[in-house]
Amino acid sequence: MIKALNIHKTYGPLEVLKGIDLQINKGEIVSIVGASGAGKTTLLHILGTLDKADKGNIEINNQIISTFNDRKLSAFRNKHIGFVFQFHHLLPEFTAIENICIPAFIAKINKKDANEKAFEILTYLGLTDRAQHKPSELSGGEQQRVAVARALMMQPDVILADEPSGNLDSANAKELHQLFFNLREKFNQTFVIVTHNEELASMADRKVTMKDGKIL
């Protein structure tokens, strides 16, 4: 479903990615591991169209997205890619359900339909009693589950997660990790997860190790 072909990325004098080739299948959970500075997050951002490679192609569902202009890229990202970051990036002035609805509002989906879909996801995640709470009123684990719900809102083809449990205690981290696998079972969801958590990395279908801008 995803193909990265000969991806290179340089920042100033620093060559961060040095010819990455990677293929990911539909419904696969892939972890990307490696020391800090190996290029994991840069690769994830390029796979997610948040950054552009200097050289090489990214293909998602047989579409070469590296040829898209900014407007087409934004629309593609909103519809096909979900993101979960280490810091949940919830907007503090909005409730949980409003945060989850944001991708739908960007896509011009009406409020009633967006709220119904968001509530359906909250129900699946066991968070309906937190729907009207703002992020400051949620625990760390609940905040991250709301962030996962937001990533699921548009039923994306793939969810890209960057250190998703990095800010959680071990109990909440374990719960979040299991959630990814439950989502795969229910929705055939594809996950690409950058992590330093060895337990999560080893649970994945495939563990990809990066070192100095290359896949080992």
Buried (B, 14 or more C-beta within 10 A) or exposed (E): BBBBBEBBBBEEEEBBBBBBEBEBEEBBBBBBBBEEBBBBBBBBBBBBBBBBBEEBBBBBEEEEBBEBEEEEBEEBBBBBBBBBBBEBEBEEEBBBBBBBBBBBEBEEBEEEEBBEBBBEBBEBBEBBEBBEBBBEEBEBBBBBBBBBBBBBBBEBBBBBBBBBBBBBEEEBBBBBBEBBBEBBEEBEBBBBBBBBBEEBBEBBBEBBBBEBBBBE
